[in-house]
Amino acid sequence: MYALIHQQRLAGKPQKRVVSIHASRKDSERALEQRKKRLGKDEWECNTRVIWTDKALKPGDIIEENQRLVWR
């Protein structure tokens, strides 16, 4: 499963909020491009990343740094 996450850049709080869930990497990258356009920012400014995880997630979930995530 692929997900877009929003990473809060706060010291001591490595939490990430799930923005959306996607079945394929292609779909998740398309969603990231749409989000960047909507916000008028690049990937680093909107703090959004694509990850792969085997955990069952849904939009709005909060995940921790120590959960099994693969950054793409």
Predicted model as a PDB file, atoms N, CA, C, CB and O in Angstrom, pLDDT in the B-factor column:
MODEL        1                                                                  
ATOM      1  N   MET A   1       0.843  -1.162   0.000  1.00 85.00           N  
ATOM      2  CA  MET A   1       0.000   0.000   0.000  1.00 85.00           C  
ATOM      3  C   MET A   1       0.896   1.235   0.000  1.00 85.00           C  
ATOM      4  CB  MET A   1      -0.963  -0.007   1.213  1.00 85.00           C  
ATOM      5  O   MET A   1       1.900   1.283   0.710  1.00 85.00           O  
ATOM      6  N   TYR A   2       0.533   2.207  -0.782  1.00 90.00           N  
ATOM      7  CA  TYR A   2       1.252   3.475  -0.834  1.00 90.00           C  
ATOM      8  C   TYR A   2       0.413   4.545  -0.161  1.00 90.00           C  
ATOM      9  CB  TYR A   2       1.584   3.872  -2.295  1.00 90.00           C  
ATOM     10  O   TYR A   2      -0.816   4.509  -0.217  1.00 90.00           O  
ATOM     11  N   ALA A   3       1.073   5.484   0.466  1.00 88.00           N  
ATOM     12  CA  ALA A   3       0.363   6.555   1.149  1.00 88.00           C  
ATOM     13  C   ALA A   3       1.112   7.862   0.974  1.00 88.00           C  
ATOM     14  CB  ALA A   3       0.184   6.230   2.640  1.00 88.00           C  
ATOM     15  O   ALA A   3       2.339   7.886   0.875  1.00 88.00           O  
ATOM     16  N   LEU A   4       0.354   8.947   0.939  1.00 88.00           N  
ATOM     17  CA  LEU A   4       0.947  10.275   1.040  1.00 88.00           C  
ATOM     18  C   LEU A   4       0.871  10.650   2.507  1.00 88.00           C  
ATOM     19  CB  LEU A   4       0.212  11.338   0.115  1.00 88.00           C  
ATOM     20  O   LEU A   4      -0.176  10.514   3.141  1.00 88.00           O  
ATOM     21  N   ILE A   5       1.983  11.120   3.041  1.00 88.00           N  
ATOM     22  CA  ILE A   5       1.981  11.544   4.433  1.00 88.00           C  
ATOM     23  C   ILE A   5       2.462  12.979   4.532  1.00 88.00           C  
ATOM     24  CB  ILE A   5       2.860  10.619   5.289  1.00 88.00           C  
ATOM     25  O   ILE A   5       3.237  13.458   3.704  1.00 88.00           O  
ATOM     26  N   HIS A   6       1.986  13.645   5.557  1.00 85.00           N  
ATOM     27  CA  HIS A   6       2.433  15.000   5.873  1.00 85.00           C  
ATOM     28  C   HIS A   6       3.287  14.887   7.117  1.00 85.00           C  
ATOM     29  CB  HIS A   6       1.223  15.998   6.085  1.00 85.00           C  
ATOM     30  O   HIS A   6       2.821  14.429   8.160  1.00 85.00           O  
ATOM     31  N   GLN A   7       4.535  15.302   7.007  1.00 76.00           N  
ATOM     32  CA  GLN A   7       5.460  15.194   8.121  1.00 76.00           C  
ATOM     33  C   GLN A   7       5.534  16.511   8.866  1.00 76.00           C  
ATOM     34  CB  GLN A   7       6.848  14.773   7.637  1.00 76.00           C  
ATOM     35  O   GLN A   7       5.903  17.538   8.295  1.00 76.00           O  
ATOM     36  N   GLN A   8       5.182  16.479  10.145  1.00 68.00           N  
ATOM     37  CA  GLN A   8       5.329  17.660  10.983  1.00 68.00           C  
ATOM     38  C   GLN A   8       6.804  17.809  11.318  1.00 68.00           C  
ATOM     39  CB  GLN A   8       4.459  17.559  12.280  1.00 68.00           C  
ATOM     40  O   GLN A   8       7.457  16.839  11.700  1.00 68.00           O  
ATOM     41  N   ARG A   9       7.316  18.988  11.181  1.00 67.00           N  
ATOM     42  CA  ARG A   9       8.731  19.217  11.456  1.00 67.00           C  
ATOM     43  C   ARG A   9       8.908  19.863  12.827  1.00 67.00           C  
ATOM     44  CB  ARG A   9       9.360  20.100  10.361  1.00 67.00           C  
ATOM     45  O   ARG A   9       9.385  20.990  12.955  1.00 67.00           O  
ATOM     46  N   LEU A  10       8.509  19.112  13.837  1.00 66.00           N  
ATOM     47  CA  LEU A  10       8.639  19.582  15.203  1.00 66.00           C  
ATOM     48  C   LEU A  10       9.626  18.689  15.945  1.00 66.00           C  
ATOM     49  CB  LEU A  10       7.265  19.602  15.916  1.00 66.00           C  
ATOM     50  O   LEU A  10       9.509  17.464  15.908  1.00 66.00           O  
ATOM     51  N   ALA A  11      10.589  19.298  16.612  1.00 64.00           N  
ATOM     52  CA  ALA A  11      11.582  18.531  17.354  1.00 64.00           C  
ATOM     53  C   ALA A  11      10.901  17.678  18.415  1.00 64.00           C  
ATOM     54  CB  ALA A  11      12.620  19.464  17.999  1.00 64.00           C  
ATOM     55  O   ALA A  11      10.043  18.164  19.153  1.00 64.00           O  
ATOM     56  N   GLY A  12      11.280  16.418  18.491  1.00 67.00           N  
ATOM     57  CA  GLY A  12      10.729  15.526  19.499  1.00 67.00           C  
ATOM     58  C   GLY A  12       9.360  14.965  19.171  1.00 67.00           C  
ATOM     59  O   GLY A  12       8.804  14.212  19.972  1.00 67.00           O  
ATOM     60  N   LYS A  13       8.800  15.303  18.029  1.00 67.00           N  
ATOM     61  CA  LYS A  13       7.477  14.785  17.632  1.00 67.00           C  
ATOM     62  C   LYS A  13       7.561  14.234  16.206  1.00 67.00           C  
ATOM     63  CB  LYS A  13       6.377  15.907  17.728  1.00 67.00           C  
ATOM     64  O   LYS A  13       7.172  14.906  15.251  1.00 67.00           O  
ATOM     65  N   PRO A  14       8.070  13.014  16.073  1.00 71.00           N  
ATOM     66  CA  PRO A  14       8.235  12.427  14.735  1.00 71.00           C  
ATOM     67  C   PRO A  14       6.956  11.831  14.174  1.00 71.00           C  
ATOM     68  CB  PRO A  14       9.292  11.365  14.773  1.00 71.00           C  
ATOM     69  O   PRO A  14       6.996  10.766  13.559  1.00 71.00           O  
ATOM     70  N   GLN A  15       5.833  12.486  14.369  1.00 77.00           N  
ATOM     71  CA  GLN A  15       4.554  11.973  13.890  1.00 77.00           C  
ATOM     72  C   GLN A  15       4.301  12.391  12.451  1.00 77.00           C  
ATOM     73  CB  GLN A  15       3.417  12.457  14.782  1.00 77.00           C  
ATOM     74  O   GLN A  15       4.725  13.455  12.000  1.00 77.00           O  
ATOM     75  N   LYS A  16       3.599  11.519  11.751  1.00 85.00           N  
ATOM     76  CA  LYS A  16       3.244  11.783  10.365  1.00 85.00           C  
ATOM     77  C   LYS A  16       1.753  11.515  10.191  1.00 85.00           C  
ATOM     78  CB  LYS A  16       4.091  10.910   9.387  1.00 85.00           C  
ATOM     79  O   LYS A  16       1.247  10.491  10.650  1.00 85.00           O  
ATOM     80  N   ARG A  17       1.055  12.427   9.533  1.00 89.00           N  
ATOM     81  CA  ARG A  17      -0.376  12.278   9.293  1.00 89.00           C  
ATOM     82  C   ARG A  17      -0.588  11.743   7.884  1.00 89.00           C  
ATOM     83  CB  ARG A  17      -1.120  13.627   9.491  1.00 89.00           C  
ATOM     84  O   ARG A  17      -0.017  12.265   6.927  1.00 89.00           O  
ATOM     85  N   VAL A  18      -1.405  10.707   7.754  1.00 92.00           N  
ATOM     86  CA  VAL A  18      -1.715  10.122   6.456  1.00 92.00           C  
ATOM     87  C   VAL A  18      -2.687  11.044   5.735  1.00 92.00           C  
ATOM     88  CB  VAL A  18      -2.309   8.686   6.606  1.00 92.00           C  
ATOM     89  O   VAL A  18      -3.765  11.346   6.245  1.00 92.00           O  
ATOM     90  N   VAL A  19      -2.295  11.491   4.541  1.00 92.00           N  
ATOM     91  CA  VAL A  19      -3.128  12.382   3.732  1.00 92.00           C  
ATOM     92  C   VAL A  19      -4.046  11.567   2.836  1.00 92.00           C  
ATOM     93  CB  VAL A  19      -2.254  13.331   2.884  1.00 92.00           C  
ATOM     94  O   VAL A  19      -5.237  11.860   2.733  1.00 92.00           O  
ATOM     95  N   SER A  20      -3.495  10.536   2.182  1.00 93.00           N  
ATOM     96  CA  SER A  20      -4.303   9.700   1.290  1.00 93.00           C  
ATOM     97  C   SER A  20      -3.635   8.347   1.103  1.00 93.00           C  
ATOM     98  CB  SER A  20      -4.510  10.393  -0.079  1.00 93.00           C  
ATOM     99  O   SER A  20      -2.437   8.191   1.341  1.00 93.00           O  
ATOM    100  N   ILE A  21      -4.430   7.367   0.671  1.00 94.00           N  
ATOM    101  CA  ILE A  21      -3.987   5.986   0.460  1.00 94.00           C  
ATOM    102  C   ILE A  21      -4.161   5.646  -1.020  1.00 94.00           C  
ATOM    103  CB  ILE A  21      -4.791   4.981   1.368  1.00 94.00           C  
ATOM    104  O   ILE A  21      -5.131   6.055  -1.657  1.00 94.00           O  
ATOM    105  N   HIS A  22      -3.190   4.882  -1.554  1.00 94.00           N  
ATOM    106  CA  HIS A  22      -3.232   4.526  -2.977  1.00 94.00           C  
ATOM    107  C   HIS A  22      -2.765   3.092  -3.187  1.00 94.00           C  
ATOM    108  CB  HIS A  22      -2.363   5.492  -3.804  1.00 94.00           C  
ATOM    109  O   HIS A  22      -1.899   2.599  -2.464  1.00 94.00           O  
ATOM    110  N   ALA A  23      -3.338   2.436  -4.171  1.00 92.00           N  
ATOM    111  CA  ALA A  23      -3.000   1.045  -4.468  1.00 92.00           C  
ATOM    112  C   ALA A  23      -1.685   0.914  -5.229  1.00 92.00           C  
ATOM    113  CB  ALA A  23      -4.114   0.404  -5.266  1.00 92.00           C  
ATOM    114  O   ALA A  23      -1.015  -0.114  -5.130  1.00 92.00           O  
ATOM    115  N   SER A  24      -1.311   1.933  -5.981  1.00 92.00           N  
ATOM    116  CA  SER A  24      -0.082   1.840  -6.773  1.00 92.00           C  
ATOM    117  C   SER A  24       0.792   3.069  -6.566  1.00 92.00           C  
ATOM    118  CB  SER A  24      -0.413   1.674  -8.261  1.00 92.00           C  
ATOM    119  O   SER A  24       0.324   4.133  -6.160  1.00 92.00           O  
ATOM    120  N   ARG A  25       2.048   2.893  -6.852  1.00 91.00           N  
ATOM    121  CA  ARG A  25       2.984   4.012  -6.746  1.00 91.00           C  
ATOM    122  C   ARG A  25       2.622   5.114  -7.737  1.00 91.00           C  
ATOM    123  CB  ARG A  25       4.426   3.533  -6.987  1.00 91.00           C  
ATOM    124  O   ARG A  25       2.716   6.301  -7.423  1.00 91.00           O  
ATOM    125  N   LYS A  26       2.212   4.712  -8.921  1.00 94.00           N  
ATOM    126  CA  LYS A  26       1.832   5.680  -9.946  1.00 94.00           C  
ATOM    127  C   LYS A  26       0.687   6.575  -9.465  1.00 94.00           C  
ATOM    128  CB  LYS A  26       1.429   4.954 -11.236  1.00 94.00           C  
ATOM    129  O   LYS A  26       0.722   7.792  -9.649  1.00 94.00           O  
ATOM    130  N   ASP A  27      -0.319   5.966  -8.851  1.00 94.00           N  
ATOM    131  CA  ASP A  27      -1.447   6.741  -8.319  1.00 94.00           C  
ATOM    132  C   ASP A  27      -1.006   7.688  -7.204  1.00 94.00           C  
ATOM    133  CB  ASP A  27      -2.536   5.800  -7.797  1.00 94.00           C  
ATOM    134  O   ASP A  27      -1.470   8.825  -7.126  1.00 94.00           O  
ATOM    135  N   SER A  28      -0.105   7.210  -6.342  1.00 92.00           N  
ATOM    136  CA  SER A  28       0.354   8.054  -5.232  1.00 92.00           C  
ATOM    137  C   SER A  28       1.187   9.226  -5.746  1.00 92.00           C  
ATOM    138  CB  SER A  28       1.175   7.224  -4.228  1.00 92.00           C  
ATOM    139  O   SER A  28       1.089  10.331  -5.213  1.00 92.00           O  
ATOM    140  N   GLU A  29       2.001   9.001  -6.769  1.00 92.00           N  
ATOM    141  CA  GLU A  29       2.789  10.091  -7.335  1.00 92.00           C  
ATOM    142  C   GLU A  29       1.892  11.108  -8.044  1.00 92.00           C  
ATOM    143  CB  GLU A  29       3.837   9.538  -8.311  1.00 92.00           C  
ATOM    144  O   GLU A  29       2.162  12.308  -8.000  1.00 92.00           O  
ATOM    145  N   ARG A  30       0.839  10.637  -8.688  1.00 94.00           N  
ATOM    146  CA  ARG A  30      -0.120  11.535  -9.324  1.00 94.00           C  
ATOM    147  C   ARG A  30      -0.819  12.400  -8.264  1.00 94.00           C  
ATOM    148  CB  ARG A  30      -1.161  10.726 -10.141  1.00 94.00           C  
ATOM    149  O   ARG A  30      -1.002  13.602  -8.457  1.00 94.00           O  
ATOM    150  N   ALA A  31      -1.202  11.780  -7.156  1.00 93.00           N  
ATOM    151  CA  ALA A  31      -1.838  12.518  -6.062  1.00 93.00           C  
ATOM    152  C   ALA A  31      -0.880  13.548  -5.459  1.00 93.00           C  
ATOM    153  CB  ALA A  31      -2.320  11.546  -4.973  1.00 93.00           C  
ATOM    154  O   ALA A  31      -1.302  14.642  -5.082  1.00 93.00           O  
ATOM    155  N   LEU A  32       0.394  13.205  -5.369  1.00 91.00           N  
ATOM    156  CA  LEU A  32       1.385  14.151  -4.852  1.00 91.00           C  
ATOM    157  C   LEU A  32       1.519  15.355  -5.778  1.00 91.00           C  
ATOM    158  CB  LEU A  32       2.749  13.462  -4.678  1.00 91.00           C  
ATOM    159  O   LEU A  32       1.595  16.493  -5.314  1.00 91.00           O  
ATOM    160  N   GLU A  33       1.549  15.108  -7.076  1.00 92.00           N  
ATOM    161  CA  GLU A  33       1.629  16.215  -8.039  1.00 92.00           C  
ATOM    162  C   GLU A  33       0.404  17.123  -7.937  1.00 92.00           C  
ATOM    163  CB  GLU A  33       1.761  15.671  -9.473  1.00 92.00           C  
ATOM    164  O   GLU A  33       0.533  18.347  -7.988  1.00 92.00           O  
ATOM    165  N   GLN A  34      -0.773  16.535  -7.795  1.00 92.00           N  
ATOM    166  CA  GLN A  34      -1.996  17.334  -7.655  1.00 92.00           C  
ATOM    167  C   GLN A  34      -1.961  18.154  -6.373  1.00 92.00           C  
ATOM    168  CB  GLN A  34      -3.239  16.428  -7.670  1.00 92.00           C  
ATOM    169  O   GLN A  34      -2.381  19.311  -6.366  1.00 92.00           O  
ATOM    170  N   ARG A  35      -1.461  17.561  -5.281  1.00 90.00           N  
ATOM    171  CA  ARG A  35      -1.365  18.286  -4.007  1.00 90.00           C  
ATOM    172  C   ARG A  35      -0.399  19.467  -4.124  1.00 90.00           C  
ATOM    173  CB  ARG A  35      -0.906  17.335  -2.878  1.00 90.00           C  
ATOM    174  O   ARG A  35      -0.685  20.556  -3.627  1.00 90.00           O  
ATOM    175  N   LYS A  36       0.742  19.252  -4.779  1.00 89.00           N  
ATOM    176  CA  LYS A  36       1.716  20.330  -4.952  1.00 89.00           C  
ATOM    177  C   LYS A  36       1.112  21.481  -5.758  1.00 89.00           C  
ATOM    178  CB  LYS A  36       2.986  19.802  -5.647  1.00 89.00           C  
ATOM    179  O   LYS A  36       1.309  22.649  -5.424  1.00 89.00           O  
ATOM    180  N   LYS A  37       0.381  21.148  -6.811  1.00 91.00           N  
ATOM    181  CA  LYS A  37      -0.266  22.191  -7.617  1.00 91.00           C  
ATOM    182  C   LYS A  37      -1.313  22.943  -6.808  1.00 91.00           C  
ATOM    183  CB  LYS A  37      -0.913  21.581  -8.865  1.00 91.00           C  
ATOM    184  O   LYS A  37      -1.385  24.171  -6.862  1.00 91.00           O  
ATOM    185  N   ARG A  38      -2.131  22.195  -6.050  1.00 90.00           N  
ATOM    186  CA  ARG A  38      -3.192  22.814  -5.258  1.00 90.00           C  
ATOM    187  C   ARG A  38      -2.618  23.764  -4.198  1.00 90.00           C  
ATOM    188  CB  ARG A  38      -4.047  21.731  -4.587  1.00 90.00           C  
ATOM    189  O   ARG A  38      -3.177  24.832  -3.951  1.00 90.00           O  
ATOM    190  N   LEU A  39      -1.493  23.365  -3.571  1.00 88.00           N  
ATOM    191  CA  LEU A  39      -0.871  24.194  -2.547  1.00 88.00           C  
ATOM    192  C   LEU A  39       0.042  25.268  -3.135  1.00 88.00           C  
ATOM    193  CB  LEU A  39      -0.088  23.325  -1.595  1.00 88.00           C  
ATOM    194  O   LEU A  39       0.405  26.223  -2.449  1.00 88.00           O  
ATOM    195  N   GLY A  40       0.411  25.110  -4.402  1.00 87.00           N  
ATOM    196  CA  GLY A  40       1.318  26.057  -5.040  1.00 87.00           C  
ATOM    197  C   GLY A  40       2.728  25.985  -4.478  1.00 87.00           C  
ATOM    198  O   GLY A  40       3.432  26.994  -4.422  1.00 87.00           O  
ATOM    199  N   LYS A  41       3.143  24.786  -4.057  1.00 83.00           N  
ATOM    200  CA  LYS A  41       4.460  24.593  -3.436  1.00 83.00           C  
ATOM    201  C   LYS A  41       5.126  23.367  -4.037  1.00 83.00           C  
ATOM    202  CB  LYS A  41       4.336  24.444  -1.892  1.00 83.00           C  
ATOM    203  O   LYS A  41       4.475  22.539  -4.674  1.00 83.00           O  
ATOM    204  N   ASP A  42       6.452  23.262  -3.823  1.00 77.00           N  
ATOM    205  CA  ASP A  42       7.123  22.048  -4.263  1.00 77.00           C  
ATOM    206  C   ASP A  42       7.024  21.002  -3.151  1.00 77.00           C  
ATOM    207  CB  ASP A  42       8.613  22.334  -4.636  1.00 77.00           C  
ATOM    208  O   ASP A  42       6.479  21.267  -2.080  1.00 77.00           O  
ATOM    209  N   GLU A  43       7.558  19.815  -3.422  1.00 69.00           N  
ATOM    210  CA  GLU A  43       7.428  18.693  -2.492  1.00 69.00           C  
ATOM    211  C   GLU A  43       7.983  19.007  -1.106  1.00 69.00           C  
ATOM    212  CB  GLU A  43       8.130  17.479  -3.052  1.00 69.00           C  
ATOM    213  O   GLU A  43       7.383  18.638  -0.096  1.00 69.00           O  
ATOM    214  N   TRP A  44       9.118  19.684  -1.057  1.00 71.00           N  
ATOM    215  CA  TRP A  44       9.765  19.964   0.224  1.00 71.00           C  
ATOM    216  C   TRP A  44       9.024  21.043   1.005  1.00 71.00           C  
ATOM    217  CB  TRP A  44      11.212  20.387   0.002  1.00 71.00           C  
ATOM    218  O   TRP A  44       9.007  21.013   2.235  1.00 71.00           O  
ATOM    219  N   GLU A  45       8.414  21.991   0.308  1.00 79.00           N  
ATOM    220  CA  GLU A  45       7.685  23.057   0.994  1.00 79.00           C  
ATOM    221  C   GLU A  45       6.356  22.579   1.566  1.00 79.00           C  
ATOM    222  CB  GLU A  45       7.443  24.209   0.045  1.00 79.00           C  
ATOM    223  O   GLU A  45       5.909  23.078   2.599  1.00 79.00           O  
ATOM    224  N   CYS A  46       5.724  21.620   0.903  1.00 80.00           N  
ATOM    225  CA  CYS A  46       4.429  21.142   1.415  1.00 80.00           C  
ATOM    226  C   CYS A  46       4.612  19.967   2.378  1.00 80.00           C  
ATOM    227  CB  CYS A  46       3.514  20.725   0.249  1.00 80.00           C  
ATOM    228  O   CYS A  46       3.628  19.436   2.894  1.00 80.00           O  
ATOM    229  N   ASN A  47       5.868  19.553   2.626  1.00 82.00           N  
ATOM    230  CA  ASN A  47       6.192  18.512   3.611  1.00 82.00           C  
ATOM    231  C   ASN A  47       5.398  17.225   3.394  1.00 82.00           C  
ATOM    232  CB  ASN A  47       5.934  19.031   5.011  1.00 82.00           C  
ATOM    233  O   ASN A  47       4.961  16.591   4.355  1.00 82.00           O  
ATOM    234  N   THR A  48       5.218  16.846   2.149  1.00 86.00           N  
ATOM    235  CA  THR A  48       4.457  15.654   1.820  1.00 86.00           C  
ATOM    236  C   THR A  48       5.374  14.657   1.129  1.00 86.00           C  
ATOM    237  CB  THR A  48       3.240  15.998   0.929  1.00 86.00           C  
ATOM    238  O   THR A  48       6.162  15.022   0.256  1.00 86.00           O  
ATOM    239  N   ARG A  49       5.262  13.382   1.533  1.00 85.00           N  
ATOM    240  CA  ARG A  49       6.111  12.335   0.982  1.00 85.00           C  
ATOM    241  C   ARG A  49       5.253  11.139   0.590  1.00 85.00           C  
ATOM    242  CB  ARG A  49       7.201  11.917   1.997  1.00 85.00           C  
ATOM    243  O   ARG A  49       4.135  10.971   1.077  1.00 85.00           O  
ATOM    244  N   VAL A  50       5.802  10.304  -0.308  1.00 88.00           N  
ATOM    245  CA  VAL A  50       5.184   9.032  -0.664  1.00 88.00           C  
ATOM    246  C   VAL A  50       5.911   7.953   0.127  1.00 88.00           C  
ATOM    247  CB  VAL A  50       5.250   8.758  -2.221  1.00 88.00           C  
ATOM    248  O   VAL A  50       7.142   7.916   0.142  1.00 88.00           O  
ATOM    249  N   ILE A  51       5.157   7.078   0.784  1.00 87.00           N  
ATOM    250  CA  ILE A  51       5.752   5.952   1.497  1.00 87.00           C  
ATOM    251  C   ILE A  51       5.056   4.676   1.077  1.00 87.00           C  
ATOM    252  CB  ILE A  51       5.661   6.146   3.027  1.00 87.00           C  
ATOM    253  O   ILE A  51       3.954   4.703   0.531  1.00 87.00           O  
ATOM    254  N   TRP A  52       5.713   3.554   1.339  1.00 86.00           N  
ATOM    255  CA  TRP A  52       5.090   2.248   1.197  1.00 86.00           C  
ATOM    256  C   TRP A  52       5.063   1.641   2.586  1.00 86.00           C  
ATOM    257  CB  TRP A  52       5.858   1.328   0.166  1.00 86.00           C  
ATOM    258  O   TRP A  52       6.027   1.756   3.342  1.00 86.00           O  
ATOM    259  N   THR A  53       3.961   0.997   2.919  1.00 82.00           N  
ATOM    260  CA  THR A  53       3.853   0.318   4.199  1.00 82.00           C  
ATOM    261  C   THR A  53       2.954  -0.896   4.055  1.00 82.00           C  
ATOM    262  CB  THR A  53       3.315   1.269   5.284  1.00 82.00           C  
ATOM    263  O   THR A  53       2.087  -0.938   3.182  1.00 82.00           O  
ATOM    264  N   ASP A  54       3.163  -1.876   4.909  1.00 79.00           N  
ATOM    265  CA  ASP A  54       2.282  -3.037   4.918  1.00 79.00           C  
ATOM    266  C   ASP A  54       1.214  -2.902   6.001  1.00 79.00           C  
ATOM    267  CB  ASP A  54       3.091  -4.320   5.130  1.00 79.00           C  
ATOM    268  O   ASP A  54       0.428  -3.826   6.210  1.00 79.00           O  
ATOM    269  N   LYS A  55       1.178  -1.775   6.683  1.00 80.00           N  
ATOM    270  CA  LYS A  55       0.169  -1.505   7.714  1.00 80.00           C  
ATOM    271  C   LYS A  55      -1.134  -1.049   7.063  1.00 80.00           C  
ATOM    272  CB  LYS A  55       0.678  -0.433   8.714  1.00 80.00           C  
ATOM    273  O   LYS A  55      -1.121  -0.372   6.035  1.00 80.00           O  
ATOM    274  N   ALA A  56      -2.247  -1.422   7.663  1.00 85.00           N  
ATOM    275  CA  ALA A  56      -3.553  -0.939   7.199  1.00 85.00           C  
ATOM    276  C   ALA A  56      -3.728   0.481   7.714  1.00 85.00           C  
ATOM    277  CB  ALA A  56      -4.729  -1.873   7.688  1.00 85.00           C  
ATOM    278  O   ALA A  56      -3.801   0.696   8.924  1.00 85.00           O  
ATOM    279  N   LEU A  57      -3.795   1.445   6.817  1.00 87.00           N  
ATOM    280  CA  LEU A  57      -3.928   2.849   7.177  1.00 87.00           C  
ATOM    281  C   LEU A  57      -5.143   3.449   6.499  1.00 87.00           C  
ATOM    282  CB  LEU A  57      -2.666   3.630   6.801  1.00 87.00           C  
ATOM    283  O   LEU A  57      -5.669   2.904   5.528  1.00 87.00           O  
ATOM    284  N   LYS A  58      -5.577   4.576   7.026  1.00 92.00           N  
ATOM    285  CA  LYS A  58      -6.643   5.338   6.378  1.00 92.00           C  
ATOM    286  C   LYS A  58      -6.302   6.816   6.515  1.00 92.00           C  
ATOM    287  CB  LYS A  58      -8.052   5.016   7.006  1.00 92.00           C  
ATOM    288  O   LYS A  58      -5.553   7.188   7.418  1.00 92.00           O  
ATOM    289  N   PRO A  59      -6.834   7.665   5.640  1.00 94.00           N  
ATOM    290  CA  PRO A  59      -6.552   9.096   5.729  1.00 94.00           C  
ATOM    291  C   PRO A  59      -6.891   9.638   7.122  1.00 94.00           C  
ATOM    292  CB  PRO A  59      -7.343   9.861   4.654  1.00 94.00           C  
ATOM    293  O   PRO A  59      -7.935   9.323   7.691  1.00 94.00           O  
ATOM    294  N   GLY A  60      -5.997  10.448   7.646  1.00 92.00           N  
ATOM    295  CA  GLY A  60      -6.186  11.027   8.972  1.00 92.00           C  
ATOM    296  C   GLY A  60      -5.450  10.286  10.070  1.00 92.00           C  
ATOM    297  O   GLY A  60      -5.266  10.829  11.160  1.00 92.00           O  
ATOM    298  N   ASP A  61      -5.016   9.036   9.805  1.00 91.00           N  
ATOM    299  CA  ASP A  61      -4.256   8.289  10.803  1.00 91.00           C  
ATOM    300  C   ASP A  61      -2.932   8.988  11.098  1.00 91.00           C  
ATOM    301  CB  ASP A  61      -4.004   6.846  10.324  1.00 91.00           C  
ATOM    302  O   ASP A  61      -2.373   9.678  10.246  1.00 91.00           O  
ATOM    303  N   ILE A  62      -2.452   8.798  12.300  1.00 87.00           N  
ATOM    304  CA  ILE A  62      -1.141   9.304  12.702  1.00 87.00           C  
ATOM    305  C   ILE A  62      -0.221   8.104  12.840  1.00 87.00           C  
ATOM    306  CB  ILE A  62      -1.216  10.131  14.043  1.00 87.00           C  
ATOM    307  O   ILE A  62      -0.552   7.137  13.526  1.00 87.00           O  
ATOM    308  N   ILE A  63       0.932   8.166  12.188  1.00 83.00           N  
ATOM    309  CA  ILE A  63       1.899   7.080  12.289  1.00 83.00           C  
ATOM    310  C   ILE A  63       3.174   7.614  12.914  1.00 83.00           C  
ATOM    311  CB  ILE A  63       2.185   6.451  10.900  1.00 83.00           C  
ATOM    312  O   ILE A  63       3.484   8.800  12.806  1.00 83.00           O  
ATOM    313  N   GLU A  64       3.903   6.734  13.563  1.00 74.00           N  
ATOM    314  CA  GLU A  64       5.130   7.094  14.250  1.00 74.00           C  
ATOM    315  C   GLU A  64       6.338   6.694  13.407  1.00 74.00           C  
ATOM    316  CB  GLU A  64       5.191   6.428  15.636  1.00 74.00           C  
ATOM    317  O   GLU A  64       6.246   5.826  12.538  1.00 74.00           O  
ATOM    318  N   GLU A  65       7.453   7.330  13.674  1.00 67.00           N  
ATOM    319  CA  GLU A  65       8.713   7.069  12.974  1.00 67.00           C  
ATOM    320  C   GLU A  65       9.122   5.601  13.082  1.00 67.00           C  
ATOM    321  CB  GLU A  65       9.822   7.961  13.533  1.00 67.00           C  
ATOM    322  O   GLU A  65       9.685   5.048  12.138  1.00 67.00           O  
ATOM    323  N   ASN A  66       8.847   4.968  14.218  1.00 64.00           N  
ATOM    324  CA  ASN A  66       9.318   3.598  14.444  1.00 64.00           C  
ATOM    325  C   ASN A  66       8.443   2.539  13.776  1.00 64.00           C  
ATOM    326  CB  ASN A  66       9.387   3.325  15.922  1.00 64.00           C  
ATOM    327  O   ASN A  66       8.794   1.359  13.805  1.00 64.00           O  
ATOM    328  N   GLN A  67       7.311   2.922  13.174  1.00 64.00           N  
ATOM    329  CA  GLN A  67       6.511   1.938  12.449  1.00 64.00           C  
ATOM    330  C   GLN A  67       7.223   1.591  11.150  1.00 64.00           C  
ATOM    331  CB  GLN A  67       5.074   2.474  12.168  1.00 64.00           C  
ATOM    332  O   GLN A  67       8.028   2.370  10.639  1.00 64.00           O  
ATOM    333  N   ARG A  68       6.919   0.422  10.629  1.00 56.00           N  
ATOM    334  CA  ARG A  68       7.612  -0.059   9.430  1.00 56.00           C  
ATOM    335  C   ARG A  68       7.183   0.749   8.208  1.00 56.00           C  
ATOM    336  CB  ARG A  68       7.329  -1.563   9.204  1.00 56.00           C  
ATOM    337  O   ARG A  68       6.077   0.584   7.693  1.00 56.00           O  
ATOM    338  N   LEU A  69       8.067   1.614   7.759  1.00 61.00           N  
ATOM    339  CA  LEU A  69       7.812   2.472   6.601  1.00 61.00           C  
ATOM    340  C   LEU A  69       8.992   2.387   5.654  1.00 61.00           C  
ATOM    341  CB  LEU A  69       7.561   3.942   7.033  1.00 61.00           C  
ATOM    342  O   LEU A  69      10.133   2.245   6.093  1.00 61.00           O  
ATOM    343  N   VAL A  70       8.733   2.471   4.384  1.00 61.00           N  
ATOM    344  CA  VAL A  70       9.790   2.539   3.379  1.00 61.00           C  
ATOM    345  C   VAL A  70       9.596   3.831   2.629  1.00 61.00           C  
ATOM    346  CB  VAL A  70       9.769   1.302   2.410  1.00 61.00           C  
ATOM    347  O   VAL A  70       8.580   4.016   1.960  1.00 61.00           O  
ATOM    348  N   TRP A  71      10.553   4.726   2.729  1.00 56.00           N  
ATOM    349  CA  TRP A  71      10.468   6.015   2.046  1.00 56.00           C  
ATOM    350  C   TRP A  71      10.779   5.822   0.585  1.00 56.00           C  
ATOM    351  CB  TRP A  71      11.426   7.049   2.672  1.00 56.00           C  
ATOM    352  O   TRP A  71      11.711   5.096   0.237  1.00 56.00           O  
ATOM    353  N   ARG A  72      10.008   6.464  -0.281  1.00 49.00           N  
ATOM    354  CA  ARG A  72      10.206   6.365  -1.728  1.00 49.00           C  
ATOM    355  C   ARG A  72      10.568   7.730  -2.285  1.00 49.00           C  
ATOM    356  CB  ARG A  72       8.938   5.812  -2.426  1.00 49.00           C  
ATOM    357  O   ARG A  72      10.777   7.869  -3.490  1.00 49.00           O  
TER     358      ARG A  72                                                      
ENDMDL                                                                          
END                                                                             
